[in-house]
Amino acid sequence: MTNQQRSNPFLKLSSAAIQMAAVIGGFTWLGTYLDTKWSKESLFTIIGALVGVGIGLYLIIKEVIQLNRENPSS
């Protein structure tokens, strides 16, 4: 593979970090919205933030595993 065909792992991981922030922010916003509709406490916000963190970590781990398969270090 030439250098132009190989993707930059730093670029992929930085985009994954932006994706993770968007997922966490989106789920936290959804929790805040649900709290304003149905609850006086911030239960949905906490649950939404935790679900967002879980999904974000899953996406990061999946991306790192894929990068290790594409660029084995030996």
C-alpha positions as CSV (number, residue, x, y, z in Angstrom):
1,M,0.0,0.0,0.0
2,T,1.3,3.5,-0.8
3,N,1.4,6.3,1.7
4,Q,-1.5,8.1,0.0
5,Q,-3.7,5.0,0.2
6,R,-3.1,4.5,3.9
7,S,-5.2,6.6,6.3
8,N,-3.6,8.6,9.0
9,P,-4.5,7.0,12.4
10,F,-4.3,10.4,14.2
11,L,-6.9,11.8,11.9
12,K,-9.2,8.8,12.4
13,L,-8.9,9.0,16.2
14,S,-9.4,12.7,16.3
15,S,-12.6,12.3,14.3
16,A,-13.7,9.5,16.6
17,A,-13.2,11.8,19.6
18,I,-15.4,14.4,17.9
19,Q,-18.0,11.7,17.2
20,M,-17.8,10.6,20.9
21,A,-18.4,14.2,22.1
22,A,-21.4,14.5,19.8
23,V,-22.9,11.2,21.0
24,I,-22.5,12.2,24.7
25,G,-23.8,15.7,24.0
26,G,-26.8,14.3,22.1
27,F,-27.8,11.8,24.7
28,T,-27.3,14.4,27.5
29,W,-29.5,16.9,25.6
30,L,-32.1,14.2,25.1
31,G,-32.1,13.4,28.8
32,T,-32.4,17.1,29.6
33,Y,-35.3,17.4,27.2
34,L,-37.0,14.4,28.8
35,D,-36.5,15.8,32.3
36,T,-38.2,19.1,31.3
37,K,-41.2,17.1,29.9
38,W,-41.7,14.4,32.5
39,S,-39.5,14.8,35.6
40,K,-38.5,17.5,38.1
41,E,-35.3,15.7,38.9
42,S,-32.3,15.2,36.6
43,L,-32.7,11.4,36.3
44,F,-33.1,11.3,32.5
45,T,-30.1,13.6,32.1
46,I,-27.9,11.3,34.2
47,I,-29.1,8.2,32.4
48,G,-28.7,9.9,29.0
49,A,-25.1,11.0,29.8
50,L,-24.1,7.5,31.0
51,V,-25.7,5.8,27.9
52,G,-23.8,8.4,25.7
53,V,-20.5,7.6,27.4
54,G,-21.1,3.9,27.0
55,I,-21.9,4.2,23.3
56,G,-19.0,6.6,22.8
57,L,-16.5,4.2,24.4
58,Y,-17.9,1.4,22.3
59,L,-17.3,3.4,19.2
60,I,-13.7,4.4,20.2
61,I,-12.8,0.8,21.1
62,K,-14.2,-0.4,17.8
63,E,-12.2,2.2,15.9
64,V,-9.0,1.3,17.7
65,I,-9.4,-2.4,17.0
66,Q,-10.0,-1.6,13.3
67,L,-6.9,0.6,13.2
68,N,-4.8,-2.2,14.8
69,R,-6.0,-4.6,12.1
70,E,-5.1,-2.1,9.3
71,N,-1.7,-1.0,10.7
72,P,-0.1,-3.9,12.7
73,S,3.0,-2.8,14.6
74,S,5.8,-5.3,14.3
